[in-house]
Amino acid sequence: MVAHAMHDARDPWWVISSAAVALHGVVPITVADVDLVTSVEDARRVMARLGVGPAKESASLMFRSTVFGQWKAPPLMVEIMAGFHVATSAGWTEVLPRTRVPIGVEEATIYVPRRDELAEMLRLFGRPKDDERIRLLTTQP
């Protein structure tokens, strides 16, 4: 559903966090939602087409986005984020992947950051569940 929703994206987009770890084939991993990072323009366009309004606030005070919406129609909620930042000891740090790995899912293509970049991103998040994801991501082929 994410690949279909993003079919006309004009800018690069990625699935990140636990869903990206799972798409890299890491097991066992729990995926509660799908985190989608895209450009502000694409986020606004896709959200309007899907009928997703902007969320009032992020689920966590350690994250913020210029555009943030929660698409609840898919089996797993998709959090659409543009201008995504994480609070770090150095202040607000933008999270925008540099690498883009295509992964086939059914008859669609989903893009995720490369494993090493995904691990860097999870380190920025710094939560215990992210530490476990990093461990699994870096110890499995």
MIDOSE-1310 file (N, C-alpha, C; in nm, 2 decimals, decimal comma, always signed):
residues 141
mvah	+0,08/-0,12/+0,00/+0,00/+0,00/+0,00/+0,09/+0,13/+0,00; +0,20/+0,12/+0,07/+0,29/+0,24/+0,07/+0,35/+0,26/-0,06; +0,40/+0,16/-0,13/+0,45/+0,17/-0,26/+0,35/+0,23/-0,36; +0,23/+0,18/-0,35/+0,12/+0,23/-0,44/+0,09/+0,38/-0,41
amhd	+0,09/+0,41/-0,28/+0,06/+0,55/-0,24/+0,17/+0,65/-0,29; +0,29/+0,60/-0,30/+0,41/+0,68/-0,33/+0,44/+0,67/-0,48; +0,36/+0,61/-0,56/+0,39/+0,58/-0,70/+0,42/+0,71/-0,78; +0,37/+0,82/-0,75/+0,39/+0,94/-0,83/+0,48/+1,04/-0,75
ardp	+0,55/+0,99/-0,65/+0,64/+1,08/-0,57/+0,74/+1,15/-0,66; +0,77/+1,27/-0,64/+0,86/+1,34/-0,72/+1,00/+1,34/-0,66; +1,01/+1,31/-0,53/+1,14/+1,31/-0,46/+1,16/+1,17/-0,40; +1,28/+1,15/-0,36/+1,31/+1,02/-0,29/+1,23/+1,00/-0,16
wwvi	+1,20/+0,88/-0,13/+1,13/+0,85/-0,01/+1,18/+0,72/+0,05; +1,16/+0,70/+0,18/+1,22/+0,58/+0,24/+1,12/+0,53/+0,35; +1,12/+0,40/+0,38/+1,07/+0,34/+0,50/+1,19/+0,33/+0,59; +1,17/+0,37/+0,72/+1,28/+0,37/+0,81/+1,24/+0,29/+0,94
ssaa	+1,32/+0,29/+1,04/+1,30/+0,23/+1,17/+1,27/+0,08/+1,16; +1,18/+0,03/+1,25/+1,16/-0,11/+1,26/+1,11/-0,18/+1,13; +1,03/-0,11/+1,05/+0,98/-0,17/+0,93/+1,10/-0,18/+0,83; +1,19/-0,09/+0,83/+1,31/-0,10/+0,74/+1,40/-0,21/+0,78
valh	+1,41/-0,23/+0,91/+1,50/-0,34/+0,97/+1,43/-0,47/+0,92; +1,30/-0,48/+0,93/+1,23/-0,60/+0,89/+1,25/-0,63/+0,74; +1,24/-0,52/+0,66/+1,25/-0,53/+0,51/+1,39/-0,58/+0,48; +1,49/-0,55/+0,56/+1,63/-0,60/+0,54/+1,64/-0,75/+0,57
gvvp	+1,53/-0,81/+0,62/+1,53/-0,95/+0,65/+1,57/-0,99/+0,79; +1,58/-0,89/+0,88/+1,62/-0,92/+1,02/+1,51/-0,98/+1,09; +1,54/-1,09/+1,17/+1,44/-1,15/+1,26/+1,50/-1,18/+1,39; +1,43/-1,19/+1,50/+1,29/-1,15/+1,50/+1,28/-1,00/+1,52
itva	+1,18/-0,94/+1,47/+1,16/-0,79/+1,48/+1,01/-0,77/+1,49; +0,97/-0,68/+1,58/+0,83/-0,64/+1,59/+0,82/-0,51/+1,52; +0,72/-0,50/+1,43/+0,69/-0,38/+1,36/+0,55/-0,33/+1,40; +0,54/-0,22/+1,47/+0,41/-0,17/+1,52/+0,35/-0,08/+1,42
dvdl	+0,43/-0,01/+1,34/+0,38/+0,08/+1,24/+0,49/+0,10/+1,13; +0,46/+0,17/+1,03/+0,55/+0,19/+0,92/+0,58/+0,34/+0,92; +0,71/+0,37/+0,93/+0,76/+0,51/+0,93/+0,81/+0,55/+0,79; +0,74/+0,64/+0,73/+0,77/+0,68/+0,59/+0,83/+0,83/+0,59
vtsv	+0,95/+0,84/+0,54/+1,01/+0,98/+0,53/+1,01/+1,02/+0,39; +0,96/+1,14/+0,36/+0,96/+1,19/+0,23/+0,97/+1,34/+0,23; +0,97/+1,40/+0,11/+0,98/+1,55/+0,11/+0,85/+1,61/+0,15; +0,86/+1,74/+0,19/+0,74/+1,81/+0,24/+0,63/+1,82/+0,12
edar	+0,68/+1,84/+0,00/+0,58/+1,85/-0,11/+0,51/+1,72/-0,14; +0,59/+1,61/-0,14/+0,53/+1,48/-0,16/+0,44/+1,44/-0,04; +0,48/+1,47/+0,08/+0,40/+1,43/+0,19/+0,26/+1,50/+0,18; +0,27/+1,63/+0,15/+0,14/+1,71/+0,14/+0,05/+1,65/+0,03
rvma	+0,11/+1,62/-0,08/+0,04/+1,57/-0,20/-0,02/+1,43/-0,17; +0,06/+1,34/-0,11/+0,01/+1,21/-0,09/-0,09/+1,21/+0,02; -0,07/+1,29/+0,13/-0,17/+1,29/+0,24/-0,30/+1,35/+0,18; -0,30/+1,45/+0,10/-0,43/+1,50/+0,04/-0,50/+1,40/-0,04
rlgv	-0,42/+1,32/-0,12/-0,48/+1,22/-0,21/-0,54/+1,11/-0,12; -0,48/+1,07/-0,01/-0,52/+0,96/+0,08/-0,63/+1,01/+0,18; -0,65/+1,14/+0,19/-0,75/+1,19/+0,28/-0,70/+1,19/+0,42; -0,56/+1,20/+0,44/-0,50/+1,20/+0,57/-0,47/+1,35/+0,61
gpak	-0,53/+1,39/+0,72/-0,50/+1,53/+0,76/-0,37/+1,53/+0,85; -0,32/+1,65/+0,87/-0,20/+1,66/+0,95/-0,24/+1,62/+1,10; -0,15/+1,54/+1,16/-0,17/+1,51/+1,30/-0,14/+1,63/+1,39; -0,21/+1,64/+1,50/-0,19/+1,76/+1,58/-0,05/+1,76/+1,65
esas	+0,00/+1,64/+1,68/+0,13/+1,63/+1,74/+0,19/+1,50/+1,72; +0,33/+1,49/+1,73/+0,40/+1,37/+1,72/+0,36/+1,28/+1,84; +0,39/+1,15/+1,82/+0,36/+1,05/+1,93/+0,47/+1,06/+2,04; +0,58/+1,13/+2,01/+0,69/+1,14/+2,11/+0,75/+1,28/+2,10
lmfr	+0,78/+1,33/+2,22/+0,85/+1,46/+2,23/+0,99/+1,46/+2,17; +1,05/+1,35/+2,15/+1,18/+1,34/+2,10/+1,19/+1,35/+1,94; +1,07/+1,35/+1,88/+1,06/+1,36/+1,73/+0,97/+1,48/+1,69; +1,01/+1,54/+1,58/+0,92/+1,64/+1,53/+0,93/+1,64/+1,37
stvf	+0,83/+1,69/+1,31/+0,83/+1,69/+1,16/+0,76/+1,82/+1,12; +0,80/+1,87/+1,00/+0,73/+1,98/+0,94/+0,59/+1,94/+0,90; +0,58/+1,82/+0,84/+0,45/+1,76/+0,80/+0,45/+1,62/+0,87; +0,34/+1,59/+0,94/+0,33/+1,46/+1,00/+0,18/+1,42/+0,99
gqwk	+0,16/+1,30/+0,94/+0,02/+1,24/+0,93/+0,02/+1,10/+0,96; -0,09/+1,05/+1,00/-0,10/+0,91/+1,03/-0,21/+0,85/+0,94; -0,16/+0,76/+0,85/-0,25/+0,69/+0,75/-0,29/+0,56/+0,82; -0,42/+0,55/+0,86/-0,47/+0,44/+0,94/-0,54/+0,33/+0,85
appl	-0,55/+0,35/+0,72/-0,62/+0,25/+0,64/-0,55/+0,12/+0,63; -0,41/+0,12/+0,61/-0,34/-0,01/+0,60/-0,35/-0,09/+0,72; -0,32/-0,22/+0,71/-0,32/-0,31/+0,83/-0,22/-0,25/+0,94; -0,11/-0,20/+0,91/-0,02/-0,13/+1,00/-0,03/+0,02/+0,97
mvei	-0,05/+0,11/+1,08/-0,05/+0,25/+1,05/+0,08/+0,30/+0,99; +0,06/+0,39/+0,89/+0,18/+0,45/+0,83/+0,19/+0,59/+0,88; +0,31/+0,62/+0,94/+0,33/+0,76/+0,98/+0,41/+0,83/+0,87; +0,35/+0,93/+0,81/+0,41/+1,00/+0,70/+0,48/+1,12/+0,76
magf	+0,61/+1,13/+0,74/+0,69/+1,24/+0,80/+0,78/+1,31/+0,69; +0,77/+1,44/+0,70/+0,86/+1,52/+0,61/+0,92/+1,63/+0,70; +1,05/+1,66/+0,67/+1,12/+1,76/+0,76/+1,13/+1,69/+0,90; +1,17/+1,57/+0,90/+1,17/+1,48/+1,02/+1,30/+1,51/+1,10
hvat	+1,29/+1,54/+1,23/+1,40/+1,56/+1,32/+1,39/+1,48/+1,45; +1,51/+1,45/+1,50/+1,51/+1,39/+1,63/+1,59/+1,48/+1,73; +1,55/+1,48/+1,85/+1,62/+1,56/+1,96/+1,74/+1,48/+2,00; +1,86/+1,54/+1,99/+1,98/+1,48/+2,04/+2,05/+1,57/+2,13
sagw	+2,16/+1,53/+2,19/+2,24/+1,62/+2,28/+2,29/+1,74/+2,21; +2,30/+1,73/+2,08/+2,35/+1,85/+2,00/+2,23/+1,94/+1,95; +2,11/+1,90/+1,99/+1,99/+1,98/+1,95/+1,91/+1,90/+1,85; +1,82/+1,96/+1,78/+1,74/+1,90/+1,68/+1,82/+1,86/+1,56
tevl	+1,82/+1,73/+1,52/+1,90/+1,68/+1,41/+1,81/+1,62/+1,30; +1,82/+1,67/+1,18/+1,74/+1,62/+1,07/+1,77/+1,48/+1,04; +1,67/+1,40/+1,01/+1,68/+1,26/+0,97/+1,64/+1,25/+0,83; +1,74/+1,24/+0,74/+1,71/+1,23/+0,60/+1,81/+1,14/+0,54
prtr	+1,77/+1,02/+0,50/+1,87/+0,92/+0,45/+1,94/+0,97/+0,33; +2,06/+0,92/+0,31/+2,14/+0,95/+0,20/+2,14/+0,83/+0,10; +2,13/+0,71/+0,15/+2,13/+0,59/+0,06/+1,98/+0,54/+0,04; +1,97/+0,47/-0,07/+1,83/+0,42/-0,10/+1,84/+0,28/-0,17
vpig	+1,80/+0,18/-0,09/+1,80/+0,05/-0,13/+1,66/+0,00/-0,17; +1,64/-0,04/-0,30/+1,51/-0,09/-0,34/+1,49/-0,24/-0,29; +1,38/-0,26/-0,23/+1,34/-0,40/-0,18/+1,21/-0,43/-0,24; +1,20/-0,55/-0,30/+1,07/-0,59/-0,36/+0,98/-0,65/-0,26
veea	+0,86/-0,60/-0,26/+0,76/-0,65/-0,16/+0,63/-0,68/-0,25; +0,60/-0,81/-0,26/+0,49/-0,86/-0,35/+0,53/-0,81/-0,49; +0,45/-0,72/-0,55/+0,49/-0,68/-0,69/+0,52/-0,53/-0,68; +0,57/-0,48/-0,57/+0,60/-0,34/-0,56/+0,75/-0,32/-0,51
tiyv	+0,79/-0,20/-0,51/+0,93/-0,17/-0,46/+0,92/-0,07/-0,35; +0,98/-0,10/-0,23/+0,99/-0,01/-0,12/+1,14/+0,03/-0,11; +1,16/+0,15/-0,07/+1,30/+0,20/-0,05/+1,33/+0,21/+0,10; +1,45/+0,17/+0,14/+1,50/+0,18/+0,27/+1,64/+0,23/+0,27
prrd	+1,69/+0,28/+0,38/+1,83/+0,32/+0,38/+1,92/+0,19/+0,39; +2,04/+0,20/+0,34/+2,14/+0,09/+0,36/+2,15/+0,05/+0,50; +2,19/-0,07/+0,53/+2,20/-0,12/+0,67/+2,28/-0,04/+0,76; +2,40/+0,00/+0,71/+2,49/+0,08/+0,80/+2,43/+0,22/+0,83
elae	+2,36/+0,28/+0,73/+2,30/+0,41/+0,75/+2,18/+0,40/+0,84; +2,10/+0,29/+0,83/+1,99/+0,26/+0,92/+2,04/+0,25/+1,06; +2,15/+0,18/+1,08/+2,20/+0,16/+1,22/+2,24/+0,30/+1,27; +2,30/+0,39/+1,19/+2,34/+0,52/+1,24/+2,21/+0,60/+1,28
mlrl	+2,11/+0,59/+1,20/+1,98/+0,65/+1,23/+1,93/+0,60/+1,37; +1,93/+0,47/+1,38/+1,87/+0,41/+1,51/+1,96/+0,46/+1,63; +2,09/+0,47/+1,61/+2,17/+0,52/+1,72/+2,13/+0,66/+1,76; +2,09/+0,75/+1,66/+2,04/+0,88/+1,70/+1,92/+0,87/+1,78
fgrp	+1,83/+0,78/+1,75/+1,71/+0,76/+1,83/+1,74/+0,72/+1,97; +1,84/+0,63/+1,99/+1,89/+0,60/+2,12/+1,80/+0,53/+2,22; +1,69/+0,48/+2,18/+1,60/+0,41/+2,27/+1,64/+0,26/+2,29; +1,61/+0,20/+2,40/+1,65/+0,06/+2,42/+1,60/-0,03/+2,30
kdde	+1,48/-0,01/+2,25/+1,44/-0,09/+2,13/+1,52/-0,07/+2,01; +1,57/+0,05/+2,00/+1,66/+0,08/+1,88/+1,80/+0,02/+1,90; +1,84/+0,01/+2,02/+1,97/-0,06/+2,05/+1,96/-0,21/+2,01; +1,85/-0,27/+2,04/+1,82/-0,41/+2,00/+1,81/-0,42/+1,85
rirl	+1,75/-0,33/+1,78/+1,74/-0,33/+1,64/+1,88/-0,32/+1,57; +1,96/-0,24/+1,63/+2,10/-0,22/+1,58/+2,17/-0,35/+1,60; +2,16/-0,41/+1,71/+2,23/-0,54/+1,74/+2,19/-0,64/+1,64; +2,06/-0,66/+1,61/+2,01/-0,76/+1,52/+2,05/-0,72/+1,37
lttq	+2,05/-0,59/+1,34/+2,08/-0,55/+1,21/+2,23/-0,57/+1,17; +2,31/-0,55/+1,28/+2,46/-0,56/+1,25/+2,51/-0,70/+1,27; +2,43/-0,80/+1,33/+2,48/-0,93/+1,35/+2,42/-1,04/+1,26; +2,32/-1,00/+1,18/+2,26/-1,09/+1,08/+2,30/-1,05/+0,94
p	+2,32/-1,15/+0,86/+2,35/-1,12/+0,72/+2,23/-1,06/+0,64
